């Protein structure tokens, strides 16, 4: 069951990446997505591995694709088992390796009581930019704008923005919900609660709302991606999510460090 769910989640993610990309380039063992307008957003400019490939092939493909696009950094996503030789080859070449879990909702009681609203993308632009400035100080102003406005690239027909709003209508917490009723798959992504409002159950309420709306849309698989070593894995387990499998993110900063 988990293997089948994992394959469906991975396929959904790859299809979603292609749909929101401005440009795609096929490479050995995968494809790259690119977006010149959002050149500092790694999620919109990355190489995604889909099949067997060596570290050397990945490094060469990334250097060609990113170099042609004028990008100094490198971002790679590898879903599924990643051999030690691949990890070693990339880390030897200056890539940082991070491990993610794909987790799916497998049932359980979800919290109620916190109202969650569906909002327009524009509602989240200013709060998201302020949040990025607070969470990642020292970046260029243009980078913060890109990070906040990247949500405008999401396929409109597949994306809902969920938020917990204050009495004045300003967002206190939010997430994105990607829905594909044809595939019966949904993904919860970009979950964030502003620091002043943490500890009130807003994140749990957003996850619960995402699961409920996915069910209503006919999706029998709702999943999310979380950092395996530095993410709220325990929270998601308590909400009824269980690991399906792993993914790796490989990043090399400008200058190769």
N, C-alpha and C positions, 0 to 999 in steps of 0.2 A: 504493500500500500504506500509506504513512504517513498519507495523508489519511483513509483509511478507519479506520485504527487510532486516529487522533486523534479522529475523530468518535465512535468507540466509547468511548474513554476519557472524553471530555467527557460523553457520555450517561450513562455509569456514575456519574460524579461527581455529576451533577445528581440522578439517582435516589437515590443514597446520601444526599445532603443532605436530600432530602424524607423519606426513611425514618427518619432519626434526629431530625428536627425535631419539636418539640412542637406548633408552629403554623406554617402556611405562609400567605403572603398573595401573591396574584398582583398584579403591577404591570406597567406598560407595559414591554415588552421583557424580561420575566423574572419572577422571584418572589423573595420574601423568606422566610427561615427565622428562627424566633424561639424562645427558650427562657428563660422568666422565672426559672427556678431557677438557670440558668447565665448570668446577664445580663452578666458580664464576659468571657465567652469569645467572641471575635469569630467563630470558625468556626461557632458555633451561633447567632449573631445577625448575619446579613449578607444583603445583596441580591445575587442571582446573575443576571447578564444572560444571556439565551438567544437574543436576536434583535436586529435593528436598533433602535437607540435613540439619542437625542441626550443630550448632557451635561445639558441643562436638564431633560429628562424624568427622568433618573436622579437628579439632585439633588432634584427635587421629590418623587419617589417615596420616596427615602431619608429626607428630612425628615419626610414624613407617617408612614411606617411606624415609624421609630426614635423620632420624637417621641411618637407614640401609645403606644409601648411604654415610654416614660420613659427612653430611652437617649440620653446626650449625645454619644456617639461615632457614627461612621458607618463601615461596612465594606462594600465592594463587590467582587465578583469578576466579571471579564469574560473568558470564554474565547474564543479565536480572535483574528483580526486586530482591532486597535483603532486607529481612525483618529486622526490627529494632532489633529483638531478636538475629539474626545471627550477625549483626554488633556489638551489645553490647557484645555478648559472645566472639567474637574474640578480640575486643579491651580490654576487661577485662583480656584476656589471654596474653596481651602484643603485639598484632598486631596493626600496623598502617594501617588505612583505607584510601585509595585514590579513588576518583571517576573519571571515564572516560566517555566520550561520544563517541558513534559510529556515525559518520556523513557520509552521502552519497551525491554524486553529483546529483543535481536535475535540472541542466540546468543553463544557464547564459553565458555571454560573458567572455571568458578567455583571459588572456594577451598573446600577441605575441611579437616577436622581440628579445628575448634572446635565442641564440642557446643552445640546450640541446643534449648531446651525450649519447649513450649507451656505457658503459665501462665494462671492465673485473673486477672481484672482486679484483684482486691484485692491481689495480689502486687506490683503496680506502683504502688499509690497513694502510699505513703509515700516510696519512692525518687523518684517523679516530682515530688512536692511539694518535696522537698529540692533536686532538680535545678533546678526553676523558681526557687526562692529564690536559688540560687547564680548562675544565668544571668541573672536579671532582678531585681536588688535594688531595693528601694524601693516595691514594690507593697503593697497592703493584704493582711492575713492571709487574708481571705475570698477574695480574687482568687487567691492561690496554691492554696487548697483547690479552687476551681472549676477551675483549669487542670489540676490533677492528676486530679480526679474526672470530668472531661468524658468520659473513655473509657467511663464507665458508660452513656453515652447511645448508644454504637454499637449498631447492630442485632446482637443476639447471634448470630443465625443466619448472619450474613455475616462475622463478625469473629473473628480469632484473634490472641492476643498471644504474640509470640515473644521469648525472652530468653536471654541468656548468663548463667548462674548461677555464683556462686562456690562454693567447697567447703561453705560454711555455708548455701547455698541462697538467698542474697540476690542480686538482679539487679545485674549490672555493665553491661549494655547491653540495649536492647530496641527493638522496633518493633511496629507493628500491621500485620496483613495482612487486607485486605478481599477476600472471595471471592464471586463470583457465577457458579457453574457454569452456570446457565441461559443467561447471556450470554457465558460463556467469557472473562470479564474478571476480573483481579485487580489490586489496588493495594497498594503498600507505602508506609506512612506512619508518621510520628512516630518516626523512627529517631534514637536517642540512645545515646551511650556516655558513662558518667560520666567526668569528667576524669582521675581516678586510674587508669583502665584504658584510656585511649586509646593507640593505637599497637600494639595486640596483634591487630589484624585482626578485632575483634568485629563492627564495623559491616559489613564485607564478608561475614562468616559469616552475619549476619542476613539480608542481601540474598539471598545464595545460598540460604538455607533458604526464604525467601519465594518465590523463583522455583521451587524444587523442589516445594514444597507446592502452589503454583498449578498446576503441570503435572499433579501427581497428581490434583488436583481437576477436571482437564479444561479448564483455562483456556489458551487459546492467545495471550492478550495479558496481559502483566504490566507495569504502568507505575507511575511515581511522579512526584511534582511536586517541583521543586527551585528555589530562588532562582537566577535566571539570573546575577546579578552577584556574589553573595556566598554561594554554596552549593557543595557538593562535586561539581560537574559533572564534573570530571576523574576522580574516583573512580568515578562511575557509568559513565562511558565505558569505563574500564578493565575494569569488570565486565560489559560487553557491552550497555549501554544506549545508545540513540541518540535524539536529539531528534525529537519528532513535531510539535511546534508550541508556541506561546506562550500564556500567560494573563497577565492583569494583575490586581493587587490594588490597590485604592484605599482609603486610610484617612484619616479626618479625626478627630483627637482631640477630646475634650471641649473646648469653647471655640473650635473651628474652627482650631486650629493644629497 
